[in-house]
């Protein structure tokens, strides 16, 4: 069903590809890091027309995304050394 991963959505089961989860967390971390850097570079010119409050808020927002991605990546990598995996915050399945 999926082309680049081993995810599977057969019947009433979801199979997640752990390697793909790690790769996704790496991509999210790198993207957020790059966005923080881009917003930081925007502030170097000291342009009088620039809204530094807005730029700073963008840096903060992206930094928070970066922390979430870093925590997720770290947990997934450490998960490779653990015998049990528990998923939290999954909504209950609604009866149809």
C-alpha positions as CSV (number, residue, x, y, z in Angstrom):
1,X,0.0,0.0,0.0
2,X,2.8,2.4,0.9
3,X,5.7,3.0,-1.4
4,X,8.6,4.2,0.8
5,X,7.8,2.6,4.1
6,X,6.6,-0.6,5.7
7,X,3.5,1.0,7.2
8,X,0.4,-1.1,6.8
9,X,-3.3,-0.3,7.3
10,X,-4.8,-3.7,6.9
11,X,-8.2,-4.4,8.4
12,X,-8.5,-3.0,11.9
13,X,-4.7,-2.8,12.5
14,X,-2.1,-0.2,12.0
15,X,1.5,-1.3,11.5
16,X,4.1,1.5,11.9
17,X,7.6,1.4,10.3
18,X,9.9,2.3,13.2
19,X,12.7,3.2,10.8
20,X,10.4,5.6,9.0
21,X,9.4,7.2,12.3
22,X,13.0,7.8,13.1
23,X,13.7,9.3,9.7
24,X,10.6,11.5,10.0
25,X,11.8,12.8,13.3
26,X,15.2,13.6,11.8
27,X,13.6,15.4,8.9
28,X,11.4,17.5,11.3
29,X,14.4,18.3,13.5
30,X,16.5,19.4,10.5
31,X,13.6,21.5,9.1
32,X,13.0,23.3,12.3
33,X,16.7,23.9,12.9
34,X,17.0,25.4,9.4
35,X,13.9,27.6,10.0
36,X,15.4,28.9,13.3
37,X,18.6,29.7,11.4
38,X,16.8,31.4,8.6
39,X,14.8,33.6,11.0
40,X,18.0,34.4,12.9
41,X,19.8,35.5,9.8
42,X,16.8,37.8,8.9
43,X,17.5,39.7,12.1
44,X,21.3,40.3,11.4
45,X,20.7,43.2,9.1
46,X,19.1,45.5,11.7
47,X,16.8,46.7,9.1
48,X,14.7,49.6,10.5
49,X,11.6,48.3,8.6
50,X,11.8,44.9,10.1
51,X,9.3,43.8,12.8
52,X,11.8,42.2,15.3
53,X,9.0,41.2,17.6
54,X,7.4,39.1,14.9
55,X,10.8,37.7,13.8
56,X,11.5,36.7,17.5
57,X,8.1,35.1,17.8
58,X,8.9,33.0,14.7
59,X,12.2,32.0,16.1
60,X,10.6,30.9,19.4
61,X,7.8,29.0,17.6
62,X,10.3,27.1,15.4
63,X,12.6,26.5,18.4
64,X,9.6,24.8,20.2
65,X,9.0,22.6,17.1
66,X,12.7,21.8,17.1
67,X,12.6,20.7,20.8
68,X,9.5,18.5,20.1
69,X,11.3,16.9,17.1
70,X,14.5,16.4,19.2
71,X,12.7,14.8,22.1
72,X,10.8,12.5,19.7
73,X,14.0,11.6,17.8
74,X,15.8,10.9,21.1
75,X,13.0,8.7,22.4
76,X,12.8,6.8,19.2
77,X,16.5,6.2,19.1
78,X,16.6,5.1,22.7
79,X,13.6,2.9,22.0
80,X,15.8,0.7,19.9
81,X,17.4,-0.5,23.1
82,X,14.2,-1.2,25.0
83,X,12.1,-4.3,25.0
84,X,8.7,-2.6,25.3
85,X,7.1,0.2,23.3
86,X,4.0,2.1,24.6
87,X,2.0,4.6,22.5
88,X,0.3,7.4,24.5
89,X,-2.2,10.1,23.4
90,X,-3.9,7.8,20.9
91,X,-7.6,8.7,20.8
92,X,-10.0,5.9,21.5
93,X,-11.6,4.3,18.4
94,X,-15.2,5.5,18.0
95,X,-17.9,2.8,17.4
96,X,-19.5,3.3,14.1
